[in-house]
Amino acid sequence: MLLEKVNHIKQTQQQPKVLVIGDLMIDQYIWGEATRLSPEAPVPVVNVKRETTTLGGAANVAQNLLALGAKVTLSGVIGNDVAGEELLIILEKQGVDTGAIFKDDTRPTTLKTRVLAGNHQLVRIDREVTNPINPDLEEQAFGVLQAQISEADIVLFSDYNKGFFAPALTQRLIKAANEQGKKVIVDPKGLDYSKYKGAFIIKPNRKELAEAAKSEKIHNLADLQKAGKAIFAETGVEYLIVTLSEEGMVILDELAYKLLPVKATEVFDVTGAGDTVLATIAYFIAQGLEVEEACELANHAAAIVIRHVGNATASVDSIITDIQNSTI
């Protein structure tokens, strides 16, 4: 039945309009070989062979939505710098609406540089400022995003705790979405989930849920439900979708849970898998599927992308193939 619904979505070629709001990043990869140690310190010497650049954070969520077939408007803050211009160029070439992206001269575009020898990551270097955006920019962003919300079928918050989602702005955006009947799905960060009050879905991983619920480590489903109750009480959210890495994900509401085991048979790199899950859930809910169905498909999408090194995306075709292969 689910496969039939996905095939129908593919055939109708409907393109939901998705508004992605969040922290924008550039992911840079430096690929090389390491065959000796430095004489200056006990560290490997990397002979660089090539460099690649991909989009990260909320921009990677946008790419995942494009791969699925959505029309995407992306909003966030970048610096007035080379990395920010590169980010805009990549997005615009891919067809993302960048009209709601704001420049801030006081902060750099978040840039994460990973150095790899073969497929092994040796170090990551971050260039970023994570202070909250200034009040004037908050007001400007809200004014623009009110109009964008009215045009969207669904709204995503991709929070990487880089300064965009100040509590007051986050609440104003959720309220504006609810007033217009638009569901908000949140990929959260930080300890204060009260700022997400009124959202439709919050999608933490196990560690994030435990920290936000101020509980000890989550070892089992009973621990997970207990932590979930604290978040439901704090936020009034309708669903928590908790990703459990190699164990899959759990869908929680206030009364019950459902465990969806992981679909992957091989794991090379989990970078960006959470973005893929977020995008896939939103895309299929916007297409009219139920939350459980969207999560099942997101599980397949995550299995596809973690078989690759670096940020990757899944398409509707690849999800269909993965479902078919898993039933053989």
JOSULSUL-V231587 format. One record per residue. N is the residue number from 1. SS is DSSP state (2 for helix, 1 for strand, 0 for the rest). PHI is phi in whole degrees, 0 to 359 (* if undefined). Layout:
N&SS&PHI / N&SS&PHI
This chain:
1&0&* / 2&2&296 / 3&2&299 / 4&2&296 / 5&2&296 / 6&2&292 / 7&2&298 / 8&2&295 / 9&2&300 / 10&2&299 / 11&2&290 / 12&2&285 / 13&0&56 / 14&0&288 / 15&0&243 / 16&0&295 / 17&1&267 / 18&1&242 / 19&1&260 / 20&1&253 / 21&1&244 / 22&1&172 / 23&0&273 / 24&1&260 / 25&1&216 / 26&1&249 / 27&1&253 / 28&1&253 / 29&1&242 / 30&1&251 / 31&1&257 / 32&1&198 / 33&1&239 / 34&1&231 / 35&1&242 / 36&1&208 / 37&1&265 / 38&0&291 / 39&0&287 / 40&0&272 / 41&0&195 / 42&0&283 / 43&0&229 / 44&1&288 / 45&1&266 / 46&1&258 / 47&1&270 / 48&1&289 / 49&1&253 / 50&1&198 / 51&1&229 / 52&1&229 / 53&1&231 / 54&1&228 / 55&1&268 / 56&1&234 / 57&1&63 / 58&2&297 / 59&2&293 / 60&2&290 / 61&2&300 / 62&2&300 / 63&2&297 / 64&2&297 / 65&2&293 / 66&2&299 / 67&2&298 / 68&2&280 / 69&0&115 / 70&0&277 / 71&1&267 / 72&1&237 / 73&1&249 / 74&1&244 / 75&1&228 / 76&1&173 / 77&1&238 / 78&1&235 / 79&1&275 / 80&0&271 / 81&0&212 / 82&2&296 / 83&2&297 / 84&2&295 / 85&2&296 / 86&2&297 / 87&2&300 / 88&2&296 / 89&2&298 / 90&2&298 / 91&2&297 / 92&2&294 / 93&2&297 / 94&2&276 / 95&0&97 / 96&0&279 / 97&1&284 / 98&1&255 / 99&1&294 / 100&1&254 / 101&1&265 / 102&1&250 / 103&1&260 / 104&1&231 / 105&0&292 / 106&0&269 / 107&0&219 / 108&0&277 / 109&0&294 / 110&1&297 / 111&1&231 / 112&1&246 / 113&1&251 / 114&1&248 / 115&1&255 / 116&1&236 / 117&1&248 / 118&0&66 / 119&0&255 / 120&1&257 / 121&1&281 / 122&1&265 / 123&1&200 / 124&1&236 / 125&1&243 / 126&1&252 / 127&1&241 / 128&0&194 / 129&0&234 / 130&0&247 / 131&0&295 / 132&0&302 / 133&0&295 / 134&0&286 / 135&2&302 / 136&2&296 / 137&2&291 / 138&2&304 / 139&2&294 / 140&2&298 / 141&2&298 / 142&2&297 / 143&2&300 / 144&2&289 / 145&2&285 / 146&2&304 / 147&2&290 / 148&2&293 / 149&2&299 / 150&2&296 / 151&2&270 / 152&0&271 / 153&0&273 / 154&1&204 / 155&1&236 / 156&1&245 / 157&1&251 / 158&1&250 / 159&0&265 / 160&0&250 / 161&0&62 / 162&0&256 / 163&0&117 / 164&0&283 / 165&0&271 / 166&0&297 / 167&2&307 / 168&2&295 / 169&2&295 / 170&2&300 / 171&2&293 / 172&2&296 / 173&2&291 / 174&2&296 / 175&2&298 / 176&2&297 / 177&2&294 / 178&2&297 / 179&2&297 / 180&0&259 / 181&0&71 / 182&0&254 / 183&0&290 / 184&1&245 / 185&1&247 / 186&1&242 / 187&1&261 / 188&0&270 / 189&0&215 / 190&0&86 / 191&0&259 / 192&0&259 / 193&2&275 / 194&2&298 / 195&2&291 / 196&2&265 / 197&0&305 / 198&0&94 / 199&0&289 / 200&0&277 / 201&1&226 / 202&1&243 / 203&0&238 / 204&0&272 / 205&1&270 / 206&2&302 / 207&2&294 / 208&2&297 / 209&2&296 / 210&2&300 / 211&2&293 / 212&2&292 / 213&0&276 / 214&0&56 / 215&0&248 / 216&0&287 / 217&0&305 / 218&0&270 / 219&0&258 / 220&0&208 / 221&2&293 / 222&2&296 / 223&2&299 / 224&2&296 / 225&2&297 / 226&2&296 / 227&2&294 / 228&2&299 / 229&2&301 / 230&2&296 / 231&2&287 / 232&2&300 / 233&2&294 / 234&2&281 / 235&2&244 / 236&0&67 / 237&0&296 / 238&0&280 / 239&1&222 / 240&1&249 / 241&1&244 / 242&1&253 / 243&1&276 / 244&0&238 / 245&2&56 / 246&2&290 / 247&2&265 / 248&0&102 / 249&1&211 / 250&1&236 / 251&1&262 / 252&1&241 / 253&0&241 / 254&0&289 / 255&0&248 / 256&0&207 / 257&1&217 / 258&1&219 / 259&1&268 / 260&1&248 / 261&0&297 / 262&0&296 / 263&0&261 / 264&0&285 / 265&0&256 / 266&0&227 / 267&0&231 / 268&0&253 / 269&0&199 / 270&0&270 / 271&0&304 / 272&0&82 / 273&2&296 / 274&2&297 / 275&2&295 / 276&2&296 / 277&2&298 / 278&2&301 / 279&2&296 / 280&2&292 / 281&2&302 / 282&2&297 / 283&2&300 / 284&2&282 / 285&2&294 / 286&2&296 / 287&0&274 / 288&0&100 / 289&0&281 / 290&0&286 / 291&2&302 / 292&2&298 / 293&2&295 / 294&2&297 / 295&2&292 / 296&2&301 / 297&2&290 / 298&2&296 / 299&2&297 / 300&2&294 / 301&2&298 / 302&2&297 / 303&2&299 / 304&2&291 / 305&2&284 / 306&0&281 / 307&0&276 / 308&0&240 / 309&0&274 / 310&0&86 / 311&0&296 / 312&0&224 / 313&0&229 / 314&0&239 / 315&0&253 / 316&2&299 / 317&2&300 / 318&2&291 / 319&2&294 / 320&2&301 / 321&2&298 / 322&2&296 / 323&2&297 / 324&2&297 / 325&2&293 / 326&2&285 / 327&0&260 / 328&0&287
